[in-house]
Amino acid sequence: KQSVDDETKFAAKDMDEAKKGIAIASETLSTAEGQLTVAKKELATDVEAKGELHHDCMSRAQSFESETKSRGEELEVLAKAKQIITESVEGASLSQVSFVQVSSRLSSSMDLKSLEVVRLVRDLGHKERSSDLVQLAAKMASAMRNAGGADPFAKVRSLISDMITKLEGAAEADATKKAYCDKELSETKAKKEEKTDAVQELSTEAEQATAESAKLKEEVAVLQKELSELTKSQAEMDKLRAEEREVFGASRDKAEKGLAGVQMAIKVLKEYYAKDAAHDASTGAASGIIGLLEDIESKMTTYLADCKSDEETAVAEHDTMTKENDIDKTTKEKDVEYKTKEAKELDKSIAELSSDRDGTQEELDAVLEYLSKIEQECIAKPESYEERKKRREAELAGLKEALEVLESETTALVQRRRAVHRKLRGTAVQRAIATSA
């Protein structure tokens, strides 16, 4: 029976250990699944960030290419305009021609060239929606109109040269700004990803440590409750054993005393009947009394032996249970000590992880703030209605001004041509009269 009980207890203990192993494996599986979910989310975030970065880079590259092409066209047209002006005034010496020749040249060459240059620059300004070019065309026309007797193209060449210098400077500044923006955006987004990953990793570790600490504390509470119940059970078992021992002692003393009395009575009777010949011990009465007492003696001896046997069995069972309880108590106390120590270490680790996460979060917040600032500075934003309205009003004003310049230049050209024609007719009449005379 004892062997069967031991095997049952060991089997139960093995089953408990197997259940604990299954619980640990389930917990490990849950933790791994949680980490997998976090990793998938991080991967999706990284892919999305990569797509956004690629889109931003392509947008800025296209914008830079478009701006570069536009400025190239502007520089090409301005250079062409400058060449036209230079060619128009090459070899023009007003002192070597007559008044009629000068007037004719102004009408047929300079005015037409000036109109061509102004129109060229103005058309480019309208095409590229550049108020600077429209204003330049207006200034060129004004310079030509107000030149008087001076070279009208000197001021225009200066205006065009200044505009070329300005555009080249703007192109260089844009290229420098683009390189700066590309570098800052790339480095800042890389820092953002790095700090975001660090915050997520620290948060995951802190959450896992918090869950593990809570589980350990719960297990410690269960163990402490079991220890309390075990102590209470051992005390009740010790109390019951003491009561059983006391009962056994009283029963044994009483049985031994009774047995001794019966044995004494049998001895007295046997001695009496042996001395008295008149009452033979073998006679019916004497034999019956002695036989009854001997039967009582036998039963009392058996009862006393059974009591002793039961007491020995109870003592052995109590000792066995006490030893098992001691082993169980020691094991649980060690578990409590180990789990409590591990929970304290985890709590310390949680505090450190939380501190590291807060510090990293502050760094991430600073990176995000700088990224927002650099994006506002470097990434083009759509114009608002007010901005578009203001720009269009400025363009319309430039166009109207250019139109007024063009109309005034056309009127002046017509007037100069009529004056030249009248002078030519007068000269022809005078020559005809002189010939006829």
Disulfide bonds with the S-S distance in Angstrom:
Cys181-Cys378 1.99
